[in-house]
Amino acid sequence: MMTNIVPSSITRSANPGEMVSTTFFLKEVPNGILVATISGGDSLIRVREFWSLKTVHRWLTPEELESLPPDMREKLEREGHYEQVLNARVGEGEPLAVTSDLSVWGQIEFNAPATSGPKTVRAKLVVGGEEVPLLFLIGNIQVEFLVNEIVVHAGQWIDLPIRVSLSAEHPTTEIILKSLQPWVSITSQSLTVPSGSSTNTTLKLKVEESAPLGLMSVNLWVDGFGDTIYIPFEVSVKEPINIPVTPEQGFCGVPDPAGPLGPLSFGSPESRWNRGALRVSINTMGCTFVNAPGASLTPVDVITDAFSRWQAVSTFFTFTFVPPNTGEDIRVVFGGRSIYHKFGTPGGVLGSADKPENGNVRFDSTETWSEKGGGTVPGTKSLLAVAVHEIGHALGLLHSNRPGGTMFPKYSPGLANVDEESREALRLMYDWTPQQNLSDRGTSDKPVLGVTSSSTFSTQVDIPHMIWKGVEGDSGIYESQFLSGGWTPQRRIPINIGSSHSPALASIGVPGPTPSTGLIMAWKGIQGDQGLYWTRKLGDHWEEQRHIPGVGSSTRPALANVGGRVCMAWKGVEGDNRIYFSVFDGVKNWSPQDPIEGVGTSDSPALVGIGNKLFMFWKGIPDDSLAYWSVCDDITANNLNWMPQQRIEYFSTYEGNGVGVDLRAIGTTGALSATQRGNNILLAWKGVEGDSNIYYTIFSNNQFGGQINLSSVGTSVGPSLVHANGISLMAWKGVEGDNTIWFSQL
């Protein structure tokens, strides 16, 4: 049933002795008297406050006007400034006189008695004759650690068995278990626990190699019903031990992480070829090769075929075959322990390869090889399948966690083609176009990218858009479109808006007979104005700006369209590092700001939606250059459930006493940017203080591939991303002292 109260139902949970609260507002305000009451609830739920806001006009003081840029000063001096102020505030059951030009808000408080056992409390919020159902869940989720003592060597992953129990008062639900603390991390894991029952599971726990030794207090984060419960436990950290990296890699000698495999990764940032025309030599001395009946292939034919399969899916690489020891870039050889210490045992490691630009591909000469393996010639291994896999390493790829994939580290003689995952990895590493200088425009911040679309019964056309703030001293907002492979001339948005930062963009549905989208834009005010504003462009013209009451930020906000709903997140005002969240009702109102618990930033977050899931990425608070991410699994839910923050980390190879893989965190000085690319998320950012490089990665199945450096470019702020018509676009301001906007596409 439709209701004028937002949200239309409310669920909250708490442990005994806790108090939680939430806000609501009215979409339309009548003329008359309103009263807010709670029906039911066992006196545990009450309306704490019920208030109205009015929009007032005031003239800026001479001091305020003097601080404004010249392009805004004249307008505000002539027209004045509008802001929302408190009109009246009452308690539960008290009358609130309202008129249709006011906005009306309320706060509900839920109090769980300290002595209460598990309990479910139902009630109704009643305002102006309309009702909203309330559900208050009281009771603990029980977690039992199924080991007597948790002992971990520094730098080691372990399996941690636990039992999770849910009281009968709780309905069957899906919870998320994880932990991310300075020295200890637990891989995020979803678990469905039946009502009144328990479920066993095994968590993956890692202690960082640099962790202090001894007994360490840790919290397991249990996320469910919109709240996070922290379960304390202790870990005994012991001296690190030097153990070989052996993640059941099967046939391949390239190392993997000591924990779960990540998505297809790109090796270390430096592990790329700086040129695509490569010379390859193939030396088959020592190879025992058997042909299938009727075939007359040589090992050289098979390995050449493997290289040709990679060349067929890449616009960057071309391979020329030359004799050995003639200045080749990649050397293919066969041998035993003398060329690789893991060779020499039939059925063991079959092949190995070095990262770029070392250029060695090796096969075990103790094996008997055929083109396709034992399916056609019993007792042999597939030279084609192993060669395709090892060449992928030689081009810069690490292993994939997708069974059946080209780069999955388990031998399968039928996997001799380059799959789409590996093609995409090559594109990401090598196919960005050279940077293009858009010399007709400049900014003191980052440009932002968005996309509009129009559809017919058979086609959809996407048009990328670029919007940015002007250079230093120019708070105007400019726009351009990407048409026929190029950007149209810049145009100042003619609705007298301004900002100290570039705005945020997202798509928004346009009413009409055919599916199409326009743009919604949000931004912080000009210098000295921390208010947030928004407007839409549903056709050819931007609407007049609207102020979002009661919120503010010291930097630009972030927008995303998730399943047709426009969501906004932003950092608080100066001195407030919290991240806030709101949802647009599609007409003119934003839901009350909701701080996201347990997170903070010194800049703007980045948002991207896939289906009904909303992902958020952000830099840490001041003095914390690490980056973090979280996800809200169902943006359509009445109570949004954000997963506890996790560091953005990827597995990367290293060389020291041998070769291994470690987990590395990315770092940045500012906001990240993200866009959906296929079923994955493409993420980009500027480096840490003193590093003006641009880096990017792919985010797949809640894990990150290796970071990649966009060659020969730099920025002082950070890039922006958008994906349209099968192409990813990136734009950025130049390095310090260069206000030009630069551009590349993939």
N, C-alpha and C positions, 0 to 999 in steps of 0.2 A: 504494500500500500504506500502511495506517495505521501510524504509528510513535508511540512515546512521546516522541520527541525533537522539540522545537520550536525553529526551523522544520524542516520535513520535507525541505528541500533548500536549499543555500546556494550562491550565485554571488557572487564578488567580482572586481574588476578593479583593476589598478595599472600604473603606468608603471615602467620599469626603475629599481631603486634604492629603490622605495617599499615601505613596510610598511603593511598594512591589517589590521583585526581585526573580529571580530563575536562575539556571544554566543549561547548556546543554553541551554535549560533542559529539565527533564523534567516532563511533565504529571502523572505518578504516580510516587512514589518507593517502591521495594520495601524490605523488610528484608534486609540482607546487605551484600555488598561490591560496589562498582561501580568499573570501570576505564574511563577514556576514552583512546582511542588513535586515530591516523590511519593508515589503510591506503593506501599509495601516496603520490603527491604530490611525488616527487623531492626529499624533504627540505625543500621550500619551504613546507610547511604543517605546523603543529604545534599541539597543545593547550597553550596557555600556562599556564592555570590551570583547576582543577576543584575546586569547593568546595560546602559545604553550609551552610545557615542554619537556625537553630532559633529558635522563638518562646519568649521568656522573659517571666516576670512580674516586675515590680519595683514597689516602693512609691515614690511621689513624695516628694521631700523637702518639709519645711515651706515652704521658699522657693518651690518649684515650685507647691505647692498655693495659696499666698498669691497668686500671679500669675493664678490662674484665675478666671473669672467665678463668682459664687455658685451658679448653676444647675448647673455641672459639678464644683465643688469637692467637694461631699458624696459624689457618686457615685465619683469617682476616689480619694478618701480611703478609702472603704469597700472598693472593688474593686481598686484598683491599676491598673497600666498594662501593656499587652503590646507588645513590640517584637521585631524580628528581629535577631539578632546572628550573627556568624560562628561556626560550629561546628568546621569543619575545612577545610583547604586542602591540595591535593596537586598534583603536576605530571602530565604525560602518562605513562601507563603505571603510575602508582602507585595502590595500592588506597585507596579512600575508603569507610570504614564508614558505612552509612546506615540510618536507620529511616524508617518511613512517615510520621512526623510532621515530617520535615525537608523543606526545599525544596533542590533541587540545581541548580547553575548551572555553566557553563563558558565559557571564552573561547578562540577559535581565532585564531591569528595566521598571516597570509599574507605571505611575504617574497619580493619580486621582486629577483633579482640585478641589480646595477648594469650588468653587461655583457650582460644577456640581450637577445636579439632577440625579435620577436613569438612568443608561445608560449601554448599552452593546456595547463593542468595539471589532471588529474582525480584525485580521491582520494575516500576515504570516512571519515566520522567514525563510530567504533564505540563504543557505550556499552551495557553490559549485554546484549550479544548482538544489539542493534539497530543498523542502519546508516542513515546519511544521506549522500546524494551531495554532493560538493563540486566546484565548478568554479572554477578560478582562471585569469583571462585576463590575460596580460602582453603589452603592445604598445601602440603609440601610434596614435591617430587623427590622420592627417595633414591639415592645412588649408593651402591655398595661396591667397594673395590675388592675383587676376588683374588687378591694376593696378600700375603702377610706383610711384605715389605716391598716397596717400589725402589729398586736399585738400578741406576742408569749410569753408564760411563759417559763422560763428557764427549759430545760429538756423535752420540749413538742414538739410533731409533730403537724403540722396543714396542712390543704388543702389550697393551694394558687391558685385561679383561674386567668388565664391570657388569653389574645388574642394575637396571633402572625399573623402579616400581611406581605405579600411579594409584592414588587412592580411588575408591569406588565413587567418590563425589565428582571426580574428573571424568569427562567423556574421553573416549579413545582419541588420541591426538598424536600429531607428529611433532617431535622436539628436535632441536639441534644441539649437539654436544661439541664443544671445542674449547680451546684455551690459547691465548696468545699473550705471553708475558716476556719480560726482558730476556730470560734464559731458557724458558720452557715453552714449547708449542705442542698443541694437539690438533691434528688434522680435523677439520670440520666434518661432521658425520650426522646425517639425518637418521632418525629412528622413530618408528611407530610403536607406541606403547598402548596396549589395550586397557580400557577402564577397569580398575580394580585388580590389575594383574601386573606382571613384570616381564621384562625382556632382557636377555643377555646379549652383549655385543663386545667387540674388541676394538679399542681405540689405538691409534698410532701416535706415540709420544716421542718427542725428540728433545734432548738437552743440547744446547749450543756448546761447541767445543771450547769456547772461552768462558763458560759458566764457572762460578766459584765452587770449590769442592765443599762437601759436607751436606748437612740437612737443609733442605730448601722448602719453604711454604709455597704452595701453588693452589690456585683456584680452578676447578672445572666449571666452565660456563654452561648452564643448562637453559636454553632459550625456548620458551613456550608461552602461549596465551598473552603475547605482547610484552612479557616481562622477562628479565634475565635473573636466574637464581645462581648464586655462587656457592659451590660445594668445595670446602677446603680439604686438602690432603697434603702429604709430605713426600718429597722425593729425596733419596739419598744419592748424591752425585759423587761418583768415583773418578779416579784418574782416567784420562783418555787412553784408549788402547789402539794400537795400529793393526787394524784388521783389513783384509782385502775387500774391495767393493764387489760383492757377488750377489746381485739381485736376480739370480736365476736367468742370466742373460742368454743362456742357450748357446747359439752358434757364433755370436759376435763378440769380439774382444774389446770393442769400444765401451768404456766404463759408463755406469749408470749411478743415480743417487742411491744411498744406502737405505732410503725409505721407498715409498711408492713412486712409480714412474710418473713424470709430468706429461703434459701434452707435448706434441712434437715441438722440439726446441731448436734453437738456432746456434747453439754453441756460444762461445765467448764473443763479445762484441767485435773483437779484432779478427775472428775466424771467418773471414770472407775473402773471396777472390776480388782483386781490384780491376780485373779485366775478364772478359768472357771468352776470348779466343784462346783456347788451351791446347797445348801439344801433349799427346799421350803416347807412351811407349808400353808395349806388352811383351814381357819375357816369360815364356811358358816352360822354361827349363825346369825339370823336376816334376812336372804335372803328369799325372796318370789319368788319361781321359778315354772314356768308352762311348762309342756312338750307339744310339738306338738302332734296331734293325732297319736297314734301308737308308740310314742317314750317313752323310760323309762330312760332317762338320769338324772343325778344329777348335781348340780352346780359344784361339785368337778370334775366330768367327763369333763365338758365344760372347766373349767379353766386349767385342766391338758392338754387337747387338745390344748389350746392356747399356753402353754409353749412348747409343743412338736413341734409346728409349727416354733417357733424360734430356737429350738435345731436342727431341720432338715436343716436349712439354715446356721448354724454356725459350724465351725470346732473347735471353742474355748469352747463353753458352753456345759455342761451336767447338767441336773437337776435331783436331787433325792428328792422324796417327803417324808416328815417326819411329825410327829404329832406337833401341836403347842407347843411352849415354850420348845423346845428341842435343842436349839442352832442353829436354822435355820438362813439362810442368807437373805431370802426374806419371808415376812409374808403377806399373802392375807387375808383381813378381810372385813366384811360388817358392816355398821353402819350409823348413822345420823350425826347431828351437833357435837356430842361429839367426833367424830374421824376426822371430817373435816368440817370447818366452812361454806363451800359452799354447803354441802349436806342438805337434808331435804325438798326440793321442787321437787315434781315429774315433770319430763320433763326438769329439770335444769341440773346442773353438775352431770354427771353419775358416773364418776370415777376419780381417781387421783393417782399419784405415786411419790415416792421420787427418787432423783438421787442416783447412787451408792456412797458409799456402805451402804446407810441407809436401803434399802431393804423393803419398805412398799408399798403395792398395795392395794388401797381401792375402794370399790364400795358402792353406795348409797342404803341403805336398805329401803328407802321409795319408790323405784321403784319396779315394777313387772317385773321379768326377764324371758326370755326363751333363748333357744340356739341361734336362728336366728332372733328373734324380731317379729315385727308386721306383717311381710309377712306371717308367719306361725301361729303365735298366736296373734290375735289382742289385742292391748292395752299393749303390752310388749316391752321391749328393748332387743337388742341382747347382751347377756353376752359374747358370743364368740368374737364379733367384738370389744367391749369395752376392754375386757381382752387382746386381741392381741395388741391393741394400748397402753394400760397402761404398759404392760410388756416391750414394746419398751423403754418407759421412764425409767423403773427400770434397764434396761441394759445400759442406758447412752445417749439415743437419745432425742433431743428436737423435735419441730414440723417442718413439711415440708410445703412449699408453693405450693405443687403440688396437686391440687384437685383430689380426687380419690385415693390418696396414703394412705398407712397404717398409717402414722404419720400425715396426714392432720387433723387439729383440728375441723372437722365437722362430726357429727354423720352420719354414713351410715351403716345400718345393713348388707349390702352385702360385706363389706370390712373386711373379716376375714382371708385373707392370707397375708403373709409377702411379700411385693413387692420387685422388684429388687433394687429400690432406698435404701430401708432399709437394704437389704442384703449387698449392697455395703458399707453402713455406718458401719455395724458391721465389715466387712472385714478391712476397713481402721482403725478402732479403735483397733482391737484385733489380726489381722492375720499377722503382720510383723514377719518374722522369727528372732530368736535371732541373734545378731550381730556376724559376722564372721571376724576374724583377718586375713588379707592377708599379712602374715609376710614376704613374699619375696619382698615386694615393699614398698616404702615410698615417701613422698612428703612434701615440705614446703608450698604447696598451696592445693587446693582442686582437687581431680580427677574429670574428666568430662566423661560423658557417652553419647554414640550415638548408632545408630543401622543401619545395612545394611540389605537388603532384596533381595531375589530372588524368582521368581514365575514360576509356570507351569500353565497349564490350570485348574488345580484343587486345588493346594495348594500354600501357601506362607510361606516361612521360613525366620524368622528374626534372626539375629545374633547381640547381644549386644556387644559393644566395650567400653573399658575403656582406656583413654589416660591421662597422667599426667606429670607434671614437676618433676624432681628429688628432692632430699632433699636439704637442705641449702648448697650452694656452687656447686651444680650440676644443670646447666641450661639445661641439655639434656631433651628430650621428649621421653616418653616410652609408649608402647601400650600392650594391652592384649584383648582376646576375651572370651566371656562366652559360653562355649560349654559343652553339657552333664551335665549341672548343676554345673559347676565350671569354674573358670577363668584359662586360659592358662598361662604358665610362662611369666613373663615380657620380653619385647624385646625393645631395644632402637631403635627408628626410625633412619635409617642409611642415612639421607640426610643432615647431618651437620647443623641442626637447633637448636635453643636454645631460651629460654624465661625466664624472671623473674617470670612468672606466668604460670599456666596451660592454655592450649589453649581452644578454643571453637570448637564444632563439630556439624555437621548437615548432613543429608542425601542429596545425589545429584544423579540425574538420570544417568544411564549408558546406552549408545547406544547399541542396540542389538536386536535380534529377540524376546526375552522374557523380560517382565518388571523386572528390577532389579535396585538397588541403591548401590552406593558406599558412600564414605565419603568425605566431604570437611572440612578442618581444618583452623582456623585462630588464630593468636596469636600476642601478643606484643613481641618486641625484648628483648634482654638480658638486664641486668642492665645497665642503661645509654642510652639505645636505646628505645625511645617511639614510633618508627615506628610500623606499622601493616603489617603482612605478611600472606600469605595463600598458601595452596597446596591442591591437591586432591589425592584420592586413588580410581581409577575406576576399578582396578583389584587386582593384587597381590602386586603392588609396589606404593609407594608414588612418585608423581612428584617432580621436583625441586621446592624449595620455590620461591615465587614471592612477590615482595614488592608492597604495595598499595600506590601510590604516593599521597602526599599532605595531609595525615591524620596521626593522632597519638593518643596515649592513655597512661595513667599511669597505666593501669591494663588490664586484659584480655577482649576481646570483647565477643559478644554473636552472635550466628547464629541460624537460623531456616529455614526450607524448608516449604514454604507456597504455596500450589497449584502448585508445581513444580518450584517455584522461590526461590532462596536462598537469604535471607535477613540478614544483619548484623547491629548491633547497638553497640555503645561503648561510654564510658565516654571520655571526652577530655584529653589532656595532663595535666601534673602537674599544678595545679592552675586553670584549666578550668573544671568546674563541669557540663557543658552541656552534653546532650546525643545526639549523632549524628547517622545518619541512611544512609544506602546505599543498593543497590540491585545489585546482580551479573547478568551479561548478559548471563551466561551459557557458555561463551567461555574463555575470559581472563580479561575482564574489569569490574570494579565496577562503578556504577553511582556516580556522584559528591556527596560528603558528604552533608547531609541536617540536620541542627540542628533542633531538635524537640522543638517547642516553649513552654516555660513555665514550663520546667522540669529540674531537676538537680540531681546529685548523687555523692557520694564519692567512688562508686565501680562500678562493671559491672552490666548492666541490664540482665534480663532473657527474652528470646523470646520463644513463642510457637505458632504454626499456627493450625487453625481448618478451613477447607475449604479455602476460600479466605480471612479469617480474621486473622490478626496477633495481638496477645496479648503481652504486655510488662509489666514486673514487676520489681521494683527497690527500693533500699533504698534511703532515702533522702540525701541531701547534708551534709557535715561535721557538726557535732553537732545536726543533725536531725536523730534520730534512727527509725523514722516511715518508713513504706513501702507504696508504691503507685503502681497504675496500670493504664493502658490505652489500647485502642484497635484501630487499623486501620481497618475499616469495609471492605475495598476492596483493597487488595494489588495489584490487577491488574490495578487499576486506574492510570491515568497519574499523577495526583496530589494526594498524599497520605493525607488522612484526619484523623489525630490522635484526638481522643476524649480527652478533657481536663483531666488532671490527677485526680484520686480519691484516697483517703486513702484506704488501705486494712483494713477493719473492719468486725467484726462478732458480732452476738448477743450472749450473755452469761448470764446465770442465776446468781443472787446474792441473798444473804440473809442478811437482816438488820431488819428493822421494817416490817416484813413480807417477802415475796419472790417476786422478780421481775426479769426483764430482762433489761440489758443495752447494749449499743454498745461500743465495745472495739476495739482499734487499735492494730495491731501487731507491734513488734519492733525487730530490728536486728542490728548487727554491720557491716554486709557486704552483699554480693550479695545473691539473692534468686535463686532458681532453679525451673523449671516448666516443665511438660510433659503432653501430652494428655493421658487421661485414659478414654476409652470409649468416650462418648460425653462431658466429663467434663475435667477440668484441675486439675492435682495434683500439689500442690505448697509446697515447703519445705524451711526452713531457720534456721539459728542459732539464739539464743536469743540475748538480748541486752548485753551491757558491763557487764562483771561479770557473765553472764549466758551462759554456754557452752552447754546447752540442744539443741536438734534438735526438731523443731516443724513442723507440716504439716497440710494442710487443703485441702478441695475440693472447686473448683470454678465452679459454675453452674449458667447459665442464668444471668451472670454479678453480682452474689452475692457469698459471701463466707460462708462456713460452719464454725463451731467453730474450733479453733486451738486445735491440739492434740500434746501431748508430746510423742516422741518416747522413750519408757521406757529404762532407764539404759544405755544410750549412750551419748556421748559428742563430741564436735569438737571445734577447735579454729578458723576455717575458714568458714565452711558451707558445706552442702551436695550437691550432684548432683543427678538428676533423669533421668530415661528413661523408656519407656514402650514398651515391645516387647513380642510377643507370648502370650498375655493375662496376663503378669506378669509385675508388676512395680518393678524396681531395684533402690536401693539407695546406694551411696558410699560416704565416707567422710574421711577426715584426722582426726586423734585423737585430744585430747585436747592439750593444750599448753605443749610442751615438748615431745609429742608423735607424731612422723612423720609417724606412720603406717597408712595404708589405711584399712578402715573397710567397711563392706558390709552387706546389708540385702535385702530381697525381699518380695513382697506382691502378 
